[in-house]
């Protein structure tokens, strides 16, 4: 959300481009939340799966953050290059 607002403040344009990593991260978070809030009588192997999914989601969030920053920087650079030398 912060990156979206930063791009909008810089360019005055909305830029939304979902990617597979972000969608996968959202799916992992849903599964993770279900395991955490799930039935306490779940099998032991499901309880052991939760920490692994939590770390996977954390690592994917860092990778997604870097990807979104790179994408936002590219979009703002293209915007500034296009508007720096307007055609006469």
C-alpha angles and dihedrals in degrees: 000000000000091000091049090053092046092053091047092049091049100044106019088231133106114241119185121165115162118204136198094251093058092046091049090049090053091051091049090050092053091051091044092052091048092052093046096048094034131114112304089222092067117132115274093246090060091052089052091050092061098072090047091052091046092056091044090053091048093052092045090050091056092048091047091050092054090046093050092047091052091048093048092048091051092049094049092046091052090047093051092045091052093047099038095073106030115196113250 
